[in-house]
Amino acid sequence: MIDLPPEIWIHIASYLPHETLRDLYSVNSVFFDAAMDLRWGEVVLERRYLLHGTQVDPFVAAKVKKLSIIFTLMGESAMRHTRDDAFRFRDGLNFLRKLAHRPKGDRIPNFMQQLTSLNPKLINLRHLNIDTSELPPKYDLCMLCTSFWANLGANLRSRPVLPALSELKLEFTGNIFQFREDGFDADFQAQDVQVMEMLARFVNTLSPSLEGLRIWSWAADLDTSHFFLGLAVFPKLQYLGVRMSFDRALRDPEGLKNVLWNHAPTLQKIELRLNPSRFHLNADSEDPMCRWLQQCLTDERCFSQVSFLDFYPTTTAEGTSIVLDAVKRISNTAIRIILRDRYLQHDEALSVIDAASECMWLRFLRMNVFRFDIDMLDRLAEKLPNLEGLWISIGDHVQPNDITTFGAEFTEQLKTRSYDRWKLKDLAVWQSGSEVDLDAMHSLATTIPSLETF
């Protein structure tokens, strides 16, 4: 063995691939220490696996920098086939599996007890993630959280007031144990209200610095109304993104409307993906959302400074009017417009194109149409000459000789066109859920000299 200072060995180790370093753990103490850092630096613990006893080697525990605790209820065979399999069982967890046993009965209390005993040994822990999405509400996490706070609290370097936070992303998922055949339990509904109000108070503390706020909810029946009703005014808010089911997640949409109105002077980017549940099966379920959108637009402030608008206008008869009113409202500021999930009839699409032509700064447009023909293409090139990006989804499935889209006659008509003044650089055309074939796109590209990608 060459006698070199530890600093040199550390420098050498930094150049070695991880797999090589693991194989060289027995060369010297530096390589051993580095290999152990790799093996135990990031660990995932699932409540399916319990250690023998409640003791873990302090040397090993001290190596853990990032710990994820998952209260999973998936069976072992199902877990083995998840896409996260390689991540969940790599490195240190492989060793834990060898130590694991599977006792009968309720294992969650034992798992929590072992975590509580393990906690004081995690002296270098810097990142902690606890996933309780599959944990039944009957289990109390107070003891576990208290133990982690006692261990990690001293490591906090500043008060968690987040004074410089500029963007906050919130995502809500449901707990499968809250579901009842007759709806959600009243106790859970009361808890949801408390959580939403508490969360709103926390977000309000970020008011001085917050520039972007995104809220997504995948929970089937979590009502977020009290969250929006409790929000204060954020003087710097420029981006608002909301994605949830309007009929189930916004039973009182007044709060969200007020957020749009109160922040109209600063909001520049808005994403409102509020498709009601089962909207494609029941058009009547969209009427409340339609009336809400119309009410939002009655205030002249709404959308007045928006340059990026991404929203679902409903499939109701009034949906097209909502689109036209919104486009007119943002005509002086719009750069990107995305219309989600509503397929426009031919005359509706032409009306939208005409309205968009008043948006002098518009550079990107995305919309869905039932029928795409040469007249629509002509209108796009004529009315939107400065457009640089276009995304079109066609609803019809056409026959080879159909003139309405990429059939033989449409292709022949393209040969007579040359959109020399169109500044379009990127074009995407989808049909029936997939991109239009390459030959069809080539036939389009030959008519648009400025096109760079499709």
JONOR-V888688 format. One record per residue. RES is the residue in one letter. PHI is phi in degrees with one decimal (999 if undefined). Layout:
((RES;PHI) (RES;PHI))
//
This chain:
((M;999) (I;-74.7) (D;-88.6) (L;-125.0) (P;-60.5) (P;-55.2) (E;-61.3) (I;-67.5) (W;-63.0) (I;-62.4) (H;-64.9) (I;-63.0) (A;-60.7) (S;-66.8) (Y;-95.2) (L;-86.2) (P;-60.0) (H;-58.4) (E;-64.5) (T;-65.0) (L;-63.9) (R;-62.9) (D;-71.6) (L;-101.4) (Y;-61.7) (S;-91.1) (V;-67.1) (N;-159.7) (S;-68.0) (V;-66.9) (F;-64.6) (F;-62.3) (D;-64.4) (A;-66.4) (A;-64.6) (M;-68.4) (D;-61.4) (L;-66.9) (R;-68.8) (W;-115.0) (G;-61.0) (E;-130.4) (V;-131.1) (V;-115.2) (L;-112.8) (E;-116.9) (R;-70.2) (R;-70.0) (Y;-111.9) (L;-118.1) (L;-76.5) (H;-67.6) (G;76.3) (T;-118.9) (Q;-106.7) (V;-126.0) (D;-52.6) (P;-58.2) (F;-63.6) (V;-66.4) (A;-60.1) (A;-68.4) (K;-81.6) (V;-73.0) (K;-104.0) (K;-130.7) (L;-128.2) (S;-116.0) (I;-115.1) (I;-122.9) (F;-90.1) (T;-81.5) (L;-114.1) (M;-70.5) (G;-71.2) (E;-63.3) (S;-67.1) (A;-68.9) (M;-62.2) (R;-65.5) (H;-104.3) (T;-77.2) (R;-69.3) (D;-89.1) (D;-56.4) (A;-63.9) (F;-70.9) (R;-69.5) (F;-115.4) (R;-81.9) (D;50.1) (G;-60.6) (L;-66.8) (N;-58.1) (F;-67.8) (L;-63.3) (R;-63.0) (K;-66.3) (L;-87.0) (A;-77.7) (H;-137.5) (R;-123.4) (P;-69.6) (K;-78.3) (G;86.3) (D;-76.0) (R;-95.7) (I;-63.0) (P;-58.9) (N;-63.2) (F;-62.2) (M;-63.1) (Q;-64.1) (Q;-66.3) (L;-64.0) (T;-62.7) (S;-72.3) (L;-72.0) (N;-50.7) (P;-61.0) (K;-84.9) (L;-86.1) (I;-74.1) (N;-113.4) (L;-65.4) (R;-121.3) (H;-139.1) (L;-131.0) (N;-128.9) (I;-119.9) (D;-101.9) (T;-114.2) (S;-62.9) (E;-109.7) (L;-91.1) (P;-58.7) (P;-61.7) (K;-67.4) (Y;-87.6) (D;-95.5) (L;-94.6) (C;-58.6) (M;-63.4) (L;-65.2) (C;-64.8) (T;-62.8) (S;-67.0) (F;-68.6) (W;-64.2) (A;-62.4) (N;-82.1) (L;-92.4) (G;-56.7) (A;-69.0) (N;-86.3) (L;-66.8) (R;-94.0) (S;-155.7) (R;-66.1) (P;-77.8) (V;-94.5) (L;49.4) (P;-67.4) (A;-112.7) (L;-65.9) (S;-106.9) (E;-139.4) (L;-127.1) (K;-118.9) (L;-116.7) (E;-135.8) (F;-106.0) (T;-123.9) (G;-88.9) (N;-97.2) (I;-62.4) (F;-82.4) (Q;-82.6) (F;-72.5) (R;-130.5) (E;-61.7) (D;-98.5) (G;108.3) (F;-83.7) (D;-61.1) (A;-60.2) (D;-62.5) (F;-67.1) (Q;-62.4) (A;-64.2) (Q;-64.0) (D;-60.6) (V;-61.0) (Q;-62.5) (V;-64.5) (M;-63.6) (E;-66.5) (M;-65.5) (L;-65.1) (A;-61.8) (R;-63.9) (F;-64.6) (V;-61.4) (N;-62.0) (T;-68.2) (L;-91.3) (S;-49.4) (P;-64.0) (S;-115.8) (L;-69.5) (E;-112.8) (G;-139.5) (L;-136.6) (R;-121.8) (I;-127.6) (W;-116.5) (S;-134.2) (W;-106.0) (A;-70.3) (A;-60.8) (D;-134.4) (L;-84.1) (D;-87.3) (T;-92.0) (S;-54.5) (H;-68.6) (F;-65.3) (F;-68.5) (L;-64.7) (G;-91.9) (L;-75.4) (A;-85.6) (V;-94.2) (F;-106.4) (P;-64.2) (K;-110.1) (L;-65.6) (Q;-114.0) (Y;-128.7) (L;-132.8) (G;-123.7) (V;-128.9) (R;-134.5) (M;-169.9) (S;-81.5) (F;-61.8) (D;-75.5) (R;-109.7) (A;-95.9) (L;-131.5) (R;-69.7) (D;-127.5) (P;-80.2) (E;-59.3) (G;-63.6) (L;-66.2) (K;-59.8) (N;-64.6) (V;-61.6) (L;-63.3) (W;-69.2) (N;-67.5) (H;-106.1) (A;-55.0) (P;-64.8) (T;-114.1) (L;-68.3) (Q;-114.4) (K;-132.4) (I;-130.2) (E;-122.7) (L;-123.8) (R;-106.8) (L;-113.3) (N;-50.4) (P;-62.6) (S;-63.5) (R;56.1) (F;-62.2) (H;-76.2) (L;-105.5) (N;-138.9) (A;-64.9) (D;-63.3) (S;-67.0) (E;-92.2) (D;-58.2) (P;-60.3) (M;-66.8) (C;-60.1) (R;-64.2) (W;-66.2) (L;-61.2) (Q;-61.5) (Q;-64.9) (C;-57.6) (L;-77.9) (T;-67.9) (D;-86.1) (E;-61.3) (R;-72.3) (C;-61.0) (F;70.2) (S;-63.8) (Q;-113.9) (V;-77.9) (S;-106.7) (F;-129.2) (L;-124.5) (D;-131.6) (F;-154.6) (Y;-104.3) (P;-88.8) (T;75.6) (T;-100.9) (T;-68.9) (A;-61.2) (E;-83.3) (G;-59.4) (T;-65.4) (S;-62.5) (I;-63.0) (V;-60.7) (L;-63.5) (D;-65.1) (A;-66.2) (V;-64.0) (K;-62.5) (R;-62.9) (I;-101.9) (S;-60.2) (N;-87.4) (T;-127.6) (A;-64.2) (I;-116.9) (R;-131.7) (I;-128.5) (I;-125.6) (L;-105.8) (R;-94.3) (D;66.5) (R;-94.3) (Y;-91.2) (L;-89.1) (Q;-67.6) (H;-57.5) (D;-68.7) (E;-64.6) (A;-62.0) (L;-64.0) (S;-65.5) (V;-65.3) (I;-61.8) (D;-62.3) (A;-65.8) (A;-66.4) (S;-64.8) (E;-80.7) (C;-87.9) (M;-67.2) (W;-101.8) (L;-64.1) (R;-122.7) (F;-143.7) (L;-137.2) (R;-128.3) (M;-154.8) (N;-115.5) (V;-133.7) (F;-74.5) (R;-140.1) (F;-122.1) (D;-133.1) (I;-66.3) (D;-64.1) (M;-68.2) (L;-64.3) (D;-59.6) (R;-65.7) (L;-60.8) (A;-66.7) (E;-75.6) (K;-84.1) (L;-123.6) (P;-66.6) (N;-94.7) (L;-64.3) (E;-109.4) (G;-135.9) (L;-137.7) (W;-125.9) (I;-122.4) (S;-114.9) (I;-103.7) (G;-83.9) (D;-72.7) (H;-99.7) (V;-101.7) (Q;-88.1) (P;-53.6) (N;-102.1) (D;-71.1) (I;-74.4) (T;-78.1) (T;-151.5) (F;-89.2) (G;-81.3) (A;-61.8) (E;-67.6) (F;-63.1) (T;-62.4) (E;-65.1) (Q;-65.2) (L;-61.4) (K;-65.4) (T;-94.9) (R;-112.4) (S;-149.4) (Y;-92.3) (D;-67.1) (R;-91.8) (W;-80.1) (K;-95.2) (L;-61.0) (K;-110.2) (D;-133.0) (L;-133.9) (A;-128.7) (V;-128.1) (W;-117.1) (Q;-149.3) (S;53.7) (G;86.1) (S;-142.1) (E;-68.3) (V;-63.1) (D;-61.2) (L;-62.7) (D;-61.1) (A;-64.5) (M;-68.1) (H;-63.5) (S;-64.4) (L;-70.9) (A;-61.4) (T;-66.8) (T;-91.6) (I;-123.1) (P;-58.7) (S;-78.5) (L;-64.6) (E;-109.6) (T;-139.6) (F;-154.4))
//
